[in-house]
Amino acid sequence: MPPRTAPPGTAAQHALGELRRSIVAGDLRPGQRVGQEEIAERLGVSLAPVREALAALEQEGQLTYKPRRGYFVTELRLDDLHEIYELRTLLEDRAARRAAPLHDEDALERIELAAREVVEAAEAGDVAAELAANRRFHFALLEAPGQTHALRLIRLLWDSTETYRALYYNSPTARVEAVRAHQRIVAALRAGDGNRLVAELDAHRQRALERLGEILV
């Protein structure tokens, strides 16, 4: 297969986007080595932008660099997942409680739009689109003035488990569960019930953790 030619935009951005898509699609799985030369040849770019993209994914926790061996898709232990999800619970519950009373109708419509986009992607079996819409949905719930640092930390935690989230959403059952959970979350938000909102978010997160735990066993 001939190498592709990089489209407009920086070569590093192109490489980063393609690597993300490969991780989401499951083409690159936890523990798998990422060959720099192979990626560069496939994308039609030099090694420099590929290395830049790999370094960016290492910073996010999606890749791990091993001296003299190269980059590998990060493998997480069950204990790692529990720690990450416990931290997410602390930060996201706080952020949701603070943001919920501040959402105006425009914000609520953006959240509902993202929820519909999750449904559409799930019905189409498009995991990459569903992951992107799911992320928009959750961060739209949490976005509010005065939460810059909390959201930055939450994004780091999300990034560190993106590989496993992709595996989770490759399950048709998980996709259905996520859609139903989002419906309950939106209903709680519309009702103005902060306690119910946090409880639904916690239940959604816990079910995802259980599914991810099954993947790691």
Salt bridges, closest charged atoms under 4 A:
GLU18 OE2 - ARG4 NH2 3.54
GLU18 OE2 - ARG21 NH2 2.80
GLU60 OE2 - ARG20 NH2 2.73
ASP80 OD1 - ARG77 NH2 3.33
GLU92 OE2 - ARG88 NE 2.53
GLU92 OE1 - ARG205 NH2 3.20
ASP93 OD1 - ARG205 NH2 3.65
GLU105 OE2 - ARG190 NH2 2.88
GLU112 OE2 - ARG190 NE 2.90
GLU117 OE1 - ARG136 NH2 2.87
GLU143 OE2 - ARG155 NH2 3.87
ASP159 OD1 - ARG135 NH2 2.85
GLU162 OE1 - ARG135 NH1 3.74
GLU162 OE1 - ARG165 NH1 2.49
GLU177 OE2 - ARG207 NE 3.45
GLU177 OE2 - ARG211 NH2 2.83
GLU200 OE1 - ARG184 NE 3.29
ASP202 OD1 - ARG205 NH1 2.83
GLU210 OE1 - ARG207 NH1 2.83
GLU214 OE1 - ARG211 NH1 3.96
